[in-house]
Amino acid sequence: MLYYTEMSLVHLLLAPGQVHALAERSIILGTGVRLNFSQVMANLTVFIAESSVGVCTLLFLVGAAMLTMSRGDQTKVDNGKKLMISALIGLALVLGAYAIVRTVLYFLYEWAP
């Protein structure tokens, strides 16, 4: 029998039948809430994506504040621009990774948030 602790990425990619069987099992939390494996993965994916978007937004705003408060100092202006550009690149990577994971979850579990 295949348990959650024995699952790996190889199992998920090479054995979709086992994944669907695993998706039907319920996880009962201490609060009495029943979730299956696909719901747990979906909730975890959404939480990580939303948290990462918040961090990228915060870093972009910090970069904008650095740029605004630089008072013409070229090194502070460059640091603010670099932070803003890095935050935008990070945001693009996070959203791209979320799109890929969401697509995989859709095809494995027929789930879409």
ABEGO torsion letter per residue (X at the ends): XBBAAABBAAAAAABAAAAAAAAABBBBBAAGBBBBAAAAAAAAAAAAAAAAAAAAAAAAAAAAAAAAAAGGBAAAAAAAAAAAAAAAAAAAAAAAAAAAAAAAAAAAAGBBX
